[in-house]
Amino acid sequence: MAIVAGRYNRPAMALPLSVRYGFPLRDHNTFGIEADAHAYLPVLSADALVAVRENETLAGLPRLVLGGGSNVLFTRDFAGLVLHMRSIGIEIVGEDADVTYVRAAAGENWHRFVQWTLMQGLNGLENLSLIPGSVGAAPIQNIGAYGVEVKDCFHALTAFDFETGKILALDKPDCRFGYRDSVFKNGLRDRAVILDVTFALPKRWQPNLRYADVAQELHARGLAAPTAHDISEAVIAVRTRKLPDPAVIGNAGSFFKNPVVPAMQRDALLARHPQLVSYAQPDGSFKLAAGWLIDQCGWKGKSIGAAGVYEKQALVLVNRGGASGPDIVRLAEAIQADVSARFGVMLEPEPVFVH
C-alpha cells in the first residue's frame, strides 16, 4: 500500500458541500426499503471527501459509502452521513505484452463498464455481466459469478483514507481478496473510500465456460466457439431468467453467501443427501450451493408478510411491496434457522445491514 503521487497529489479545492438533510433513500437501494439519511452528499471527486474530513460537524458523523445500493439492507433510518459515489469516467491507461489496463471511476455503473470493455474488444469481465452495483463497490465484495471474480482481472485501485487524509494506492495483495471479502470489509472498513479501479484485461483470452447454465445457453444458441460478447449475452439471458429486476421487485440479488465447508463435512452431507450441490475448491474444501439448501427446506416462493423468497431462485429475498428492513431480517433469520437445523450449516448474508 502506497500514497499516490500524480493526479491526486494536489491541494484540496475550496469546495462548497451540497449536503442535504433528512434525505430519502428508497430510490437509492435496490431493495426499495423506506429509510432516511440524516445527511446525504453526492461525491464527484476526492475533493468532496477532503472537505468532509475538514468539516468539524460532518467529520464527527457516522459514514456510509453508497454506490448502486445493491448490497445494502436498511433496517432503520441512518443517523449519519451517506457519501453517494457519483463520479464517472472510463479510460484505457496503458498496456504491455499481456494485458490492457483500463481505469474506471468508482461511481460508474458496473454493467455499463463491462459492456464498454467488450465494445473496445477487451475481454475478461464478460462472465460478470448484469451484476448490479458500481465499479467502486466491486472490489469491496470481490463480486463474482459463473466462475469469475473481480480479483481475476484486478490490477490496482486508489482510495481516500479518512484516517490520514491521504490518497492510497492498493495493488492486488494489498486488497486481500477472499470469497466475497477484501481488506475493505476488515482493516480498512469505515476508513477508506475507493475512488477508481484499474483492471488488467488479458490479450490472450480464454473463455470460462465452467458453469453449466452458461454452457447450455451457448449450446442452445449454436455457439461452439463463443466470443466474449457471446458469453456476455448468454450470462445476461441466464441472469434475466433466474433473477428479478430490482426495478420491478425489490431485491439485492443473492442474499446469502455459498457456504464453504471442509471435505469431511461435505462428504457426510452427501451421504445423507445424494443430490447435494457442491463445488470443489483449490484448498480441498467444498462450496455448497446455498440456493439448493434453502430450496430443500421448502422456502422457495414462500413469504413472511411482504418479505419473500423469489419463486425462480431461492437464494434471492425480495420485497413484495412495503416490506421493511426488519421484515427482511426476520425472513433471513427463519431461513438460516431451518438450514442450520437440517444441514448443520449456517448461512451468512451478503448484504451489509445498515443499523
KAWOQUI-V154866 format. One record per pair of residues at least 24 apart in sequence whose ideal C-beta (glycine too) atoms are under 8 Angstrom apart, sorted by sequence separation. I is the first residue (numbers start at 0). J is the second residue. D is the distance in whole Angstrom. If there is no record, write none. Layout:
<<I	J	D> <I	J	D>>
//
This chain:
<<16	40	6> <17	41	7> <108	132	8> <109	133	6> <150	174	7> <167	191	7> <206	230	6> <213	237	6> <260	284	6> <261	285	8> <290	314	4> <306	330	4> <328	352	7> <108	133	6> <109	134	6> <212	237	5> <259	284	5> <260	285	6> <289	314	6> <89	115	5> <107	133	6> <108	134	8> <150	176	4> <259	285	7> <303	329	6> <308	334	7> <36	63	8> <106	133	6> <107	134	4> <109	136	8> <149	176	8> <160	187	8> <259	286	5> <260	287	6> <303	330	5> <91	119	7> <105	133	6> <106	134	7> <107	135	8> <109	137	6> <123	151	7> <124	152	6> <148	176	7> <162	190	5> <166	194	7> <258	286	7> <259	287	8> <302	330	8> <324	352	8> <51	80	7> <105	134	6> <106	135	7> <123	152	5> <158	187	7> <161	190	6> <212	241	8> <257	286	5> <258	287	5> <324	353	8> <104	134	7> <105	135	3> <160	190	6> <161	191	7> <257	287	6> <303	333	7> <16	47	7> <51	82	7> <103	134	5> <104	135	8> <105	136	8> <160	191	5> <161	192	7> <257	288	6> <258	289	6> <14	46	5> <159	191	7> <257	289	5> <14	47	6> <109	142	8> <158	191	4> <159	192	5> <256	289	7> <11	45	8> <12	46	5> <16	50	6> <48	82	7> <158	192	6> <255	289	4> <258	292	8> <11	46	5> <14	49	8> <16	51	7> <47	82	8> <141	176	5> <143	178	8> <158	193	5> <159	194	6> <14	50	5> <138	174	6> <141	177	7> <143	179	7> <157	193	8> <158	194	6> <253	289	8> <298	334	6> <141	178	7> <142	179	8> <156	193	6> <157	194	5> <253	290	8> <7	45	6> <11	49	4> <16	54	7> <27	65	6> <29	67	7> <138	176	8> <141	179	6> <156	194	8> <157	195	6> <255	293	7> <296	334	7> <11	50	7> <18	57	7> <29	68	6> <34	73	4> <37	76	7> <66	105	7> <140	179	6> <141	180	6> <156	195	7> <298	337	7> <28	68	4> <29	69	5> <32	72	7> <36	76	7> <37	77	7> <40	80	6> <42	82	5> <66	106	7> <140	180	8> <141	181	5> <156	196	5> <297	337	8> <16	57	7> <24	65	8> <27	68	5> <28	69	8> <30	71	8> <32	73	5> <34	75	7> <35	76	5> <36	77	5> <37	78	5> <38	79	7> <39	80	7> <40	81	7> <42	83	6> <67	108	7> <140	181	7> <155	196	8> <156	197	7> <293	334	6> <296	337	4> <11	53	8> <30	72	6> <34	76	5> <35	77	7> <37	79	6> <38	80	4> <39	81	5> <40	82	6> <41	83	5> <42	84	5> <43	85	6> <44	86	6> <67	109	7> <139	181	6> <155	197	5> <296	338	6> <28	71	6> <30	73	8> <34	77	6> <36	79	7> <37	80	7> <38	81	7> <40	83	7> <42	85	6> <43	86	5> <138	181	6> <153	196	7> <154	197	5> <24	68	8> <28	72	8> <36	80	7> <39	83	7> <41	85	5> <42	86	7> <139	183	4> <154	198	6> <28	73	6> <36	81	4> <138	183	7> <139	184	7> <153	198	6> <154	199	4> <293	338	6> <296	341	6> <152	198	5> <153	199	7> <292	338	5> <295	341	7> <152	199	6> <295	342	8> <152	200	6> <24	73	6> <84	133	6> <152	201	8> <289	338	8> <292	341	8> <292	342	6> <84	135	5> <292	344	7> <24	77	7> <293	346	8> <27	81	8> <100	154	6> <139	193	7> <292	346	7> <138	193	7> <27	83	7> <98	154	8> <24	81	7> <136	193	8> <287	344	7> <289	346	6> <135	193	4> <138	196	6> <22	81	7> <135	194	7> <137	196	7> <250	309	7> <255	314	6> <135	195	8> <147	207	6> <254	314	6> <134	195	8> <135	196	7> <146	207	5> <248	309	8> <253	314	5> <254	315	6> <18	80	8> <69	131	4> <70	132	6> <134	196	5> <145	207	7> <253	315	6> <254	316	4> <43	106	8> <69	132	4> <146	209	4> <252	315	7> <42	106	8> <67	131	6> <145	209	7> <146	210	6> <67	132	4> <145	210	4> <250	315	5> <251	316	7> <66	132	6> <67	133	5> <70	136	6> <243	309	6> <250	316	7> <66	133	3> <69	136	8> <145	212	7> <242	309	8> <250	317	5> <145	213	5> <243	311	8> <249	317	6> <250	318	7> <66	135	5> <67	136	7> <242	311	8> <248	317	5> <249	318	3> <66	136	4> <70	140	6> <241	311	6> <242	312	6> <248	318	7> <272	342	8> <64	135	8> <240	311	7> <241	312	5> <248	319	7> <243	315	7> <242	315	6> <249	322	7> <124	198	7> <243	317	6> <268	342	6> <123	198	7> <268	343	8> <124	200	7> <255	331	8> <268	344	8> <123	200	4> <179	256	5> <254	331	7> <122	200	6> <123	201	5> <178	256	7> <121	200	4> <122	201	7> <255	334	8> <264	343	8> <123	204	6> <126	207	6> <178	259	7> <116	198	8> <122	204	4> <116	200	6> <260	344	7> <258	344	5> <105	192	8> <126	213	7> <258	345	7> <105	193	5> <258	346	6> <105	194	6> <145	234	6> <258	347	7> <104	194	7> <105	195	6> <144	234	7> <256	346	7> <104	195	5> <105	196	7> <255	346	4> <256	347	5> <103	195	6> <255	347	7> <256	348	8> <102	195	6> <103	196	6> <255	348	6> <256	349	6> <102	196	7> <144	238	8> <254	348	6> <255	349	6> <102	197	4> <103	198	8> <254	349	6> <101	197	7> <102	198	8> <253	349	6> <254	350	7> <100	197	6> <101	198	5> <252	349	8> <100	198	7> <251	349	7> <62	161	7> <100	199	6> <101	200	6> <251	350	5> <99	199	8> <100	200	8> <98	199	4> <99	200	5> <29	131	6> <97	199	8> <98	200	6> <125	227	4> <98	201	6> <99	202	7> <125	228	7> <128	231	4> <97	201	7> <98	202	6> <123	227	8> <126	230	6> <92	197	7> <97	202	6> <122	227	4> <125	230	4> <129	234	7> <96	202	8> <97	203	7> <125	231	4> <128	234	5> <129	235	5> <88	195	8> <127	234	8> <128	235	5> <84	192	8> <86	194	7> <94	202	8> <126	234	6> <178	286	8> <52	161	6> <84	193	8> <86	195	8> <125	234	7> <129	238	5> <49	159	8> <82	192	7> <117	227	6> <128	238	8> <129	239	7> <48	159	4> <117	228	5> <52	164	6> <48	161	7> <45	159	5> <117	231	6> <131	245	6> <49	164	7> <114	231	7> <113	231	7> <45	166	6> <131	252	6> <130	252	7> <62	189	7> <64	192	5> <48	192	6> <45	194	6> <7	157	7> <42	192	8> <3	157	5> <8	166	7> <7	166	4> <3	165	8> <2	165	5> <3	166	4> <2	166	7> <3	167	7> <2	167	6> <3	168	5> <1	167	7> <2	168	7> <0	167	6> <1	168	5> <0	168	7> <0	169	5> <179	349	6> <0	173	5> <69	245	7> <72	251	7> <71	251	7> <70	251	6> <69	251	6> <70	252	8> <69	252	6> <7	194	7> <140	349	7> <31	245	7> <30	245	8> <29	245	4> <32	249	7> <31	249	3> <30	249	5> <29	249	6> <30	250	6> <29	250	6> <30	251	6> <29	251	6> <29	252	8> <74	323	8> <75	324	7> <74	324	4> <73	324	5> <74	325	6> <72	324	5> <74	328	6> <72	327	6> <72	328	7> <72	348	8> <77	353	6> <72	350	5> <74	352	6> <75	353	8> <70	349	7> <71	350	6> <72	351	7> <74	353	7> <75	354	6> <70	350	5> <71	351	5> <72	352	5> <73	353	5> <74	354	5> <70	351	6> <72	353	7> <71	353	6> <32	318	7> <31	318	5> <30	318	5> <32	322	7> <33	323	7> <34	324	7> <63	353	6> <32	323	7> <30	322	8> <32	324	5> <30	324	8> <32	327	8> <30	327	7> <34	353	8>>
//
